[in-house]
Amino acid sequence: MPEQLSQFSLTVALATLTISLGLYVLNIAGIRLAPALMRLSVPVSPQLVASGSLTTAERYATLLATNSFLFLSAALVARAVASHHAPFASMFEFSLAFSWGAVALFLCFAWRYQARILALFVLPVALGLLVYASTLPGDLKPLVPALQNDLLLSVHVACAVIAYGAFTVAFAAGVLCLLQYRDNVNWLPPHLKLDDIGYRAVMVGFPVLALTILLGSVWAETAWGTYWSWDPKETASLATWLIYGGYLHARVMRGWRGQRSALLLIGGFAATLFTYYGNLFFGGMHGYA
Amino acid sequence: MTAPTWPATVVRHLWRGLISLKLALAIILALAILTVAGTSIEQMPPSLASNHIARVQWLASAHERYGPLTSFMDRLSLFDIFHSFALRLLLALLAVSLAACTIHRWPRVWSSVFHTPVRPDDALFEDSRHVVLLTTSLPPVATIEQINRQFSAMRFRVRTANEEATAFMLGERRRFSQLGTLAVHAGLLLVLAGVLVGRIWGFQNPAFIISEGDSSQLGLGTGIAVRLNQFSDQYYPDGRPRDFQSNVTVFDNGREAGVGTIRVNTPLRYKGVAFHQSFWGESAIVSIADPGGITVFQGSVPLAWHEPGSESPLGSVQLPGDLGTVSVIGPGSGTEPASVPAGEIRIELYRNGQLVDAPSSLAQGQPAEVAGLTFTFLRESRYVGFKVVKDPGMLIVWIAAGLMILGLVVAFFLPPQRFWVRCAPRLDGITEVRIAVQSRRHPSLNGGLTGISKTVAIALGDIGSSGDGRNGSAHA
């Protein structure tokens, strides 16, 4: 029963996320087309012309994104109930969780900084992860001995999910910042605000990734007897962390803003994806996920 | 002033290079590149590095993939990047650069925490992005007193100063948060120090092998011996492993110290030495008698190794005196034609590195004579390979990493707040109050200036002023 519930919730989440993204895109198309429509004397809501204000399309898009977040949560909870462990034990489950993290952090940042526009690049990532997950075997399997550690499985992977989610938001802010670096795009916030959002997201992701690595090495010591073994996923996460460390220094010490720091955010996210996917290419001790 | 001597100049240049952000970024980039290379090129298993024959075999298999580039890549240690000199050099360089930066920044952070001037540069009050302007009819000193009360009520640490008719005030909160960044960098250095401590004063035995019922000396100067009482393995219905359990008794200098169970996620720790369940396999219990019928060996031989190029498990026994070395070979997976039949073993006797004799396989309980020695395969048993680690640096690593994360949280989420106030009389008798904030990190967020100035404006009964448009907070 929980398995079917999980499958159902996943399907609904996928559908609502797709529609949500579609509405966000439509909303921007509306804003871009508004002046032209007005010139053709088509009646246009003044809301649409003033960028930054919340239009009906945007409101529904955000509602749908929230909705898909709830269904993703339900899918994860249902799997946890069915398998009696945190839903983090296979590439399928981790992809769901990563997608969940991206949507969760997006909603937080959209609400906190009034920047729903981040959806434009966060939601495609979340969608891509869900679509990828649907190609993977999702059957519930009991845990092999190395994964039988309830506390560390839950906390170590939950931290990774939050960190990856935050880096996805930072990536979206970086891309938008690149589009807006001359401050001449009327449907985007000023580039300094986007830059600040990217920084805020890294402020969340950076310590949490550090915690992920620390807990991972505590677990590695418990299960395998070495806290660091240069396993591909382990190493890639360290490199990712160092890249974001470089970003923080460049920004805080050297005052990098706009284009250059945005490029670092995109590079950091590439490293994040490499970390997420690296174990599948190269095996290693994270072979299961 | 005399011109600095050339060694001083060189040292200064070196120091500047060392603390430069460019160097740190370059090192991080190089490390990232090495990491990508190390994860995309298949790395040699660490156990092979010290075994010449296994290493050559591994390289031969790599040759199929990389062709003539293989030996070149090997010379650049591209197959063992994470133990390479280049990686170590980069890590050492990063550590030195980190240490230099920490030392370089320390005086500034220290004086910023403890000796911030009450009267800053005038320029600070002119930067309209970070300044709020209020006006009041109170004289400057009384105004400062009033503002002081407001700030103190908000648990700011307040200091004041007067200069002619102008009054200054500095309000600080969470000034020790500035030590957060320092904690991060010191933590990172301490992690590396902890790794070093483990390398120097720790030890590791990746394959401490004990057969069921046997005991084995750990050695390495510990006086610890372990007996494997029982090993059990459990599987799920689909054949995947479910649990491995080793019940062991630990002996300390011959005295029984305790009994414990070692599982994959629950190592046994005794006096700083950790025993981890690592691998297991079959062993053969054999008895060997010399020509006079005296037993020279009886016990279990763990078949924990492989002959090069073969899948058959192999173990060996060194016999006393010049009787030679015995290799015991167990049944392999059955794919090879010469493999040993299931339930039997094969014996090879070596003397001075030369194969003396190797009869056909031995069935259980049937003695066989080889070069005068009588071999009896008593029964099958199992062995467990434990990974044994003593790492006195580990605690340092955990504490340092915790310190680092704590420092990050403090630096990011509990930033110090610092407001300067200047109350200057104008010619018309009105006092002009300027509140400035120093927020280097979040220029778009004003560091709480708006909220603070609103509180102050209400307390002063701000009467409005010639505006440069920035005094709006109280009226907005």
Boltz contact constraints between the chains, C-beta under 6 A:
constraints:
  - contact:
      token1: [A, 142]
      token2: [B, 236]
      max_distance: 6.0
  - contact:
      token1: [A, 144]
      token2: [B, 240]
      max_distance: 6.0
  - contact:
      token1: [A, 144]
      token2: [B, 241]
      max_distance: 6.0
  - contact:
      token1: [A, 145]
      token2: [B, 241]
      max_distance: 6.0
  - contact:
      token1: [A, 145]
      token2: [B, 243]
      max_distance: 6.0
  - contact:
      token1: [A, 145]
      token2: [B, 244]
      max_distance: 6.0
  - contact:
      token1: [A, 145]
      token2: [B, 264]
      max_distance: 6.0
  - contact:
      token1: [A, 146]
      token2: [B, 264]
      max_distance: 6.0
  - contact:
      token1: [A, 148]
      token2: [B, 265]
      max_distance: 6.0
  - contact:
      token1: [A, 149]
      token2: [B, 265]
      max_distance: 6.0
  - contact:
      token1: [A, 192]
      token2: [B, 444]
      max_distance: 6.0
  - contact:
      token1: [A, 193]
      token2: [B, 444]
      max_distance: 6.0
  - contact:
      token1: [A, 196]
      token2: [B, 444]
      max_distance: 6.0
  - contact:
      token1: [A, 203]
      token2: [B, 412]
      max_distance: 6.0
  - contact:
      token1: [A, 207]
      token2: [B, 405]
      max_distance: 6.0
  - contact:
      token1: [A, 207]
      token2: [B, 408]
      max_distance: 6.0
  - contact:
      token1: [A, 207]
      token2: [B, 409]
      max_distance: 6.0
  - contact:
      token1: [A, 210]
      token2: [B, 405]
      max_distance: 6.0
  - contact:
      token1: [A, 211]
      token2: [B, 405]
      max_distance: 6.0
  - contact:
      token1: [A, 214]
      token2: [B, 401]
      max_distance: 6.0
  - contact:
      token1: [A, 222]
      token2: [B, 265]
      max_distance: 6.0
  - contact:
      token1: [A, 223]
      token2: [B, 264]
      max_distance: 6.0
  - contact:
      token1: [A, 223]
      token2: [B, 265]
      max_distance: 6.0
  - contact:
      token1: [A, 225]
      token2: [B, 276]
      max_distance: 6.0
  - contact:
      token1: [A, 225]
      token2: [B, 387]
      max_distance: 6.0
  - contact:
      token1: [A, 225]
      token2: [B, 389]
      max_distance: 6.0
  - contact:
      token1: [A, 230]
      token2: [B, 82]
      max_distance: 6.0
  - contact:
      token1: [A, 232]
      token2: [B, 39]
      max_distance: 6.0
  - contact:
      token1: [A, 235]
      token2: [B, 35]
      max_distance: 6.0
  - contact:
      token1: [A, 235]
      token2: [B, 39]
      max_distance: 6.0
  - contact:
      token1: [A, 236]
      token2: [B, 39]
      max_distance: 6.0
  - contact:
      token1: [A, 239]
      token2: [B, 32]
      max_distance: 6.0
  - contact:
      token1: [A, 239]
      token2: [B, 35]
      max_distance: 6.0
  - contact:
      token1: [A, 242]
      token2: [B, 28]
      max_distance: 6.0
  - contact:
      token1: [A, 246]
      token2: [B, 25]
      max_distance: 6.0
  - contact:
      token1: [A, 246]
      token2: [B, 28]
      max_distance: 6.0
  - contact:
      token1: [A, 249]
      token2: [B, 21]
      max_distance: 6.0
  - contact:
      token1: [A, 253]
      token2: [B, 21]
      max_distance: 6.0
  - contact:
      token1: [A, 254]
      token2: [B, 21]
      max_distance: 6.0
  - contact:
      token1: [A, 278]
      token2: [B, 39]
      max_distance: 6.0
  - contact:
      token1: [A, 282]
      token2: [B, 39]
      max_distance: 6.0
